[in-house]
């Protein structure tokens, strides 16, 4: 296990403090830690791991320690850690440079990036489909926050900004030092609450100076810091603050225009901060003959929605839970991307969507030769299973398409489960037919029904059990007959080896070659190879079949003999006895 720690992320809300009577400053330390979360490659906002921290007022220093742990021993490559910080709401990020919807107001959050072997959200997803059950590179992210608060309340130098304040001005006067009473060299800082805004900094060299902060945040406290460039020197000064009320109607942060040609304007705010938002209306007349322009009807409306425009046609609004924090984001499909799934730079065309749907559905028709072969050899149950698989796989992939070329005949989850069940059952019955096993049918169906449609080992588990039955049956027959089973070399060369090769290629394509970009033709190839395996691997009709199981010791006459891979349908008969004298 390797650990990589990113240290030194310090937010100094105060850089100086007034000493107490005894010359000592007392701090109270607090530590907050969050559980580790597994990181994912970035494909949409649901891959981001969101952590929420509360920083109380009167905090002097806040310090984060980010720990990233790799839970693998093999080489997983080199990645970058990207950490985003935002005050008041979740960060609105755009790490892959997608286009935001029109009229969307957002600002980049405070971000950090340090090269180590993992990141808060891993790099952009490369589209590779990772099969569950195989070992993969796993990274875990755990943040810790330590804060230091001053233990006495009257030592802070700060200003309160009331509502409707357009600017805050500070005057530093009567500044003098021990060596020079007529001048002093100090730095005046007027801080800001948000991480992405730098504090106002003014260097003073005379006996007085001033600083003005336009558009300050309302209803909050701003920290004021006065620092000297010389150590071990006492500086005395006076500070006077002045507030300017909001009298100018054009005091704006975001401008939206509405006129007669465009009577409606929309402004979208993703993940808005929990605060008081203000709307200012300004009437302007650009012509000489404006008529009765003093009477204008404007209807402002505010809507709160989980996602922007419900993510449009090519997106799905999904709720995401991070511990006790619930939020929503758009999950895009068919190559669309962006915050509202409006970026179509990599979108799939309708012709490509239709091609993908046709390839994934029509490729299932390659099961028809397998069904015909099974029926001609009297494997009725096997033919029924192949027909079941072909039907549900066809309509599952018709319903599973990401774009508009979609057709669902029933619930998606039901189609998905039937497709998985049919796939595993087809492999089961084919291997059991090759083993010519009378047993295992009852527990096979129960075992397949118990597993779920997710995970590679849910499929490999039953298949491996069937292979064990096949090997045991062939070894038993080989030992009993004192020669290799099957005994015909033509059976090995023209049927078993090509079938095993098709199976090996199919598994390799399914596990290692599938990505989101090539899924529609690699998975179609998987359908064709699996259907071809069945044609090669189904055993021929058995000319002389020994009785086994509970049928031993009975002499029955067999006429019509449909085969069900180990079961033989029988009918009653009687023997006529004649005496010759």
TANORJO-V221665 format. One record per residue. BURIAL is + if it has 16 or more other ideal C-beta (glycine too) atoms within 10 Angstrom, else -. Layout:
BURIAL
BURIAL
This chain:
-
-
-
+
-
+
-
-
+
-
-
-
+
+
-
+
-
-
-
-
-
-
-
-
-
-
-
-
-
-
-
-
-
+
-
+
+
-
+
-
+
+
+
+
+
-
+
+
+
+
+
-
-
-
-
-
-
+
+
+
+
+
+
+
+
+
+
+
+
+
-
-
-
-
-
+
-
-
+
-
+
+
+
+
-
+
-
-
-
+
+
+
+
-
-
-
-
+
-
+
+
-
-
+
-
+
-
-
+
+
+
-
-
+
-
+
+
+
+
+
+
+
-
-
+
-
-
-
-
-
+
-
-
-
-
-
+
-
+
+
+
+
+
-
+
-
+
+
+
+
-
-
-
-
+
+
-
-
+
-
+
-
-
-
+
-
+
+
-
+
-
+
-
-
+
-
+
-
-
-
-
-
-
+
+
+
-
+
+
+
+
+
+
-
-
-
-
-
+
+
-
-
-
+
-
-
+
-
+
-
+
-
+
-
-
+
-
-
-
-
-
+
+
+
+
+
-
+
-
-
-
-
-
-
-
-
+
-
-
-
-
-
-
-
-
-
-
-
-
-
-
-
-
-
-
-
-
-
-
-
-
-
-
-
-
-
-
+
-
+
+
-
-
-
-
-
-
-
-
-
-
-
-
-
-
-
-
-
-
-
-
-
-
-
-
-
-
-
-
-
-
-
-
-
-
-
+
+
+
-
+
+
-
+
+
+
+
+
-
+
-
-
-
-
-
-
+
-
+
+
+
+
+
+
+
+
+
+
+
+
+
+
+
+
-
-
+
+
-
-
-
-
+
-
-
+
+
-
+
+
+
-
+
+
-
+
+
-
-
+
+
-
+
+
+
-
+
+
+
+
+
+
+
+
+
+
+
+
+
+
+
+
+
+
+
+
+
+
+
+
+
+
+
-
+
-
-
-
-
-
-
-
-
-
+
+
-
+
+
+
+
+
+
+
+
+
+
+
+
+
+
+
+
+
+
+
+
+
-
+
+
-
-
+
-
-
+
+
-
-
+
-
-
-
-
-
-
+
+
+
+
+
-
-
+
+
-
-
+
+
-
-
+
+
-
-
+
-
-
-
-
-
-
-
-
+
-
-
-
-
-
-
-
-
+
+
-
+
+
-
-
+
+
-
+
+
+
-
+
+
-
-
+
+
-
-
-
-
+
+
-
+
+
+
+
+
+
+
+
+
+
+
+
+
+
+
+
+
+
-
-
-
-
-
-
-
-
-
-
-
-
-
-
-
-
-
-
-
-
-
-
-
+
+
+
+
-
+
-
-
-
-
-
-
-
-
-
-
-
-
-
